[in-house]
Amino acid sequence: MPRPRKALEIFLSMGMGAAVLSAAIQPPQILAQPSHHAPESSGLGGEGGEGGHAATAQTDLDLLVVLAQMQGHLLVAQELLNQQLYSAAEPHVGHPVDELYGALEPALQSRRIPPFLATLEDLRQQVRLNPQAPATALKLAKAQQAIAAVAQTLPGGGAADSQAVTAVVRQLAETAVDEYGAAVAGNQVVEAIEYQDARGFLLEAQRLLNQAVASQPVDAAGLGGKQRTITGMLQAFPTVIPPRTAAMEVTQLQRLQKQL
């Protein structure tokens, strides 16, 4: 069976980062990528450098989506940790380190944003070595806060920017559909990690929309409708441990995603 495409590989291969939100989120002039990184559309490396260098997030939208994917992984890890499913949680605390951070690092350096890789790695080691300890929840919260702090430094990274929130939510939902497609064969869920990745991305999309709606007295951007769509998509993921029989067909999930 061919390797399912990783979430960052799916997002960057869409080639949408430079076009979406061009009016609302402009990449800073100082952000320039080293020549040894391949363009995002090349497909080189996938997430975290599998098969070569990691693809590099270049626009503000790219960065916000990658940060949101990190949060999605940690939301799923949190669910699994709460259920004491420690071995299942470990891949999801590892993905931000192994598959996503490398895409952010050049941009963090060029913008002089303090690195937070050590915080993510500290969480991973905690889950690997002593997940039952009270320190696990503290380190998970610290990692989530570190990711959120970086997002807040970016144009469009606040809940009040409904256009940016909508763009990130659409990217998360589209990637979630691809992950779900990799998880389901026929009417069976055959890949638990891809199922959980998709669930996490939709949970993060829901969280972002909830924050945005709460921050705006008038829903001029129609975020409430997008909330309902994401809630509908989450019906494909009734539990963090996937059911054997898929709760929703891939085509049905795709139809919902296109409503965003």
N, C-alpha and C positions, 0 to 999 in steps of 0.2 A: 504494500500500500504506500503511495507517495506521501511524503511528509506534509501534514496540513500546514497551510500558510500561516505564519505568525501574524499577530495583530498589527504590529508596526509595519511589517512588509506589506500587508493589505492596504493600510492607510496611505503609505508613501507611494505605492504603485498606482493609486488613483490619480496622482498628478494634480490634485486639487488645491494644495496648500497655497500656491502662489496666486490662484485666481479668486478663491472664495474670500469674501470680506476685504477685497482690495481697497475699497473706499473707507472701511471702518477700522481696519487693523493694518497699519503700514509697518513693514519691517524696518528697524532702525538702520541708519546709514552705516553704522560701525560694524554691522554683522557681515563678515566675509568669511567664507569657508576655505580651509586649506585645500590645495589642489589635489591632494591624494584622496579626498573623499569623492565618491562617485555622485552624480546627480541623483535626486530622489527617484526619478522615473526609471533609472537603470535597473532597479531590482537587485543591486549588488549587496550581498551580505545578509539581508533580512534583518531581524531584530538582534541586537547585541553582537553583530558581527559573525553570525553563522555563515561559514563559507567565505569569509573575507572581512573587509571593513564594514562597520555599521553604517547604514544610511544615516544621513544627517538632517535633522529638522532645521529649516532655514527661515521660514516666515513665522510671524507671531502666532498665526493659526496653527501651524505645525507644532509649535512649542506647547500651546495650550492643550492640543489634542493629546500629545504624548504625556503631559502631566496628568490629564484626565484619565488616560489609560492606566497610569501608575495607581491612581486612586481607585480605579475599578478593581485592579488586582488585589489591592489591600482590603477593599470592602468584602470581597469573597473570602480572602484569608481570615478576616475577622469573623465572618459567619462560621467558618470551619473550626477556628480556634475555640469559639464559644461552644461548639458541639464536641470539643475535645477530639477532633479529627486532625491530629497534628501532622501526620504524614501527608494528608491531602492538602493541608494549608501550606506546606513548605514550598511547593513549586510556585505558588502565587506570591509569596514574599521574595522569591528569587527572581521572578520575571522583571521587576523594576530595575534590578541590578544588572542582570545578564542580557536583557533584551531591549531595554529602553534608555538607560542612563547614557550610554554611549552616543545616542542620537542628540542628546541635550548638551553634552559637555562642551563642544566648541562654542555654542551660543552662550552658555554660562560664563565661559572664560572671556569672551569678547565683550560681554556686558558687565563684567566685573561683579557677577552675582556669586556669592560664596557657594562653594560646592556642598552637596549634601549626601554624597555617595557613602560616606562613613556611617551616616545615620541609617541608611537603607541596609548596609551590610551588617550593622550591629543588630538590627531586627532579624535579619536572616539567620545570623549565628545563634541568636537567642532561641528562635523557633527550632533550629536544628538540634541544639544541645540541651535546652531545658525549657520546653514550651509550657510546662505546667506552672512555672514560677510566676508570681505576681508581676515581675519585671516585664513579662511579655506584653501585657496590655499597655504598660507605660511606654515601651519602645515602639509599639504599633502606633499609638497616639502621636508620639514624637515624629515618626516618619510621615504620617498623614499631615501633620502641621508643617513640616518642612516643605513638602510638595505644595501645599496651599500657599505658603509664604512666597514661593517663587512665582506661582500663578498671579499673585496680587501685584507683583512688580511689572507685569506685562500689560501693554495696552489691550483693553478688552477683557482683562482678567477678573474684573469685578462683577458681582451679581447684577448691578444696575445696567450693564451693557447688554441689553436683550438681543441685539444683533449678533454679538460675539457668542453669547450663550447658545443661541439657535444654531450657529454654524458648528460649534463644538458638539452639540447634541446630535446634529445630523451625522457628523463623522463617526461619533461613537456608535450610533444606531446602525449605520451602514457596515461598520466593521463587525458589530455584533451579529448581523445577519450572515456575514461571511464565515465567522467562527461557528455559528450554529449549523451552517451548511456543512462544515468540516466535521461536526460532531454527530450528525444524524445520517444514517444510511437506511433507506426505506422508511419505516416508521419506528426504527430503533435508535436510541442514543448509544453510540458506540465509542465516543471519545469524551470522557468526563472532563478533562482539563479544558478542552475547547468549549464545551457547554458552559463550564464555570467562568471562563474568560468572557463569554458573551453575556452571561448574567451580570457579571461585575461591571461591564461597560454600560449596560442599561441601568443598573443601580446608580452609577455615577451620573448618568444623564438625568435620571429622576432627581437626584440630589441637587444638581445644578439648576434644574428647572424650578424646584421647590424654593430654593434660595432666591432666584430671580423674581418669581411671582410674589414672594413675601416682601421684597424690597420695592415693589412698584404698586402705588395705590390704584392705578388704572392699567388694565392689561391691554394696552394699545397694540402690542406685538402679537397677540394671540397665543401667549405662552400656555394658557390654560388648556387649549386644545392639544398642544404638544404634550403637556403632562398626561392627558388622557390617552394619547397614542402610545406613549412609553409604558403607561400602566397596562395597556392592552398587549404590548409586546412582551411584557414581563410574565404574562400568563403562559408563555412557552417554557417558563423556568419556575415551576411551582415550588421547588425545593433546591437547596444548594447541592445536594447529592442528586444527580439526575435520575429521573424515573427510567425504567427500562424502555417503556414505550413513550415515544415523543408526544408531548402534550399539544403540539401544534406542528403543522406541516411547514417546511421551509418557505414554500410559496406564499403561505398565509402571512408569515412573518415579514416577507419581502413587501407584500401589499401594504401592511401597516407602516413599514418604514418609509415607503414612498409618500405617505401622508404628511410627513414632517416638513 
